[in-house]
Amino acid sequence: VHLVESGGGLVQAGGSLRLSCAASGRTFSSYVMGWFRQAPGKEREFEACISWSSDNAYYADSVKGRFTISRDNAKNTVYLQMNSLKPEDTAVYYCAARTFYSSDYDLRQEYEYNYWGQGTQVTVSS
């Protein structure tokens, strides 16, 4: 599985960006997809994830109400719509795919995902 993020850039505080992550693989529709971010000097952290059917989506408290994750299985793409951006949202944003099943999991954890993109930089100026 190959993941390629796009859509990052420089935006003013209060602005919006939409990140995209294009995935290879014929079974994209069965993957759980997630977005993480890593700010300078910090650990990579969970932001959002979405089930294969889009029935379930989960968010970190820091982005709940501002970010929306969605997916288009016909296009093998997952999106992260980011509104009301803040300077503290500045980070490299990573797309991740979970292609395996397990009965016990915590989708906020990096180890639950087995494929990662290269990341896209988002910079929010004050």
Protein Blocks (a to p, Z undefined) as FASTA:
>chain_A
ZZddehiacddehiacddddddedjklmmpccddddddehiacddfbdcdfkomaccddf
klgokaccdddfklopacdddehiafklgccddddddfbdcfbdcfkbfklpcbdcebja
ddddZZ
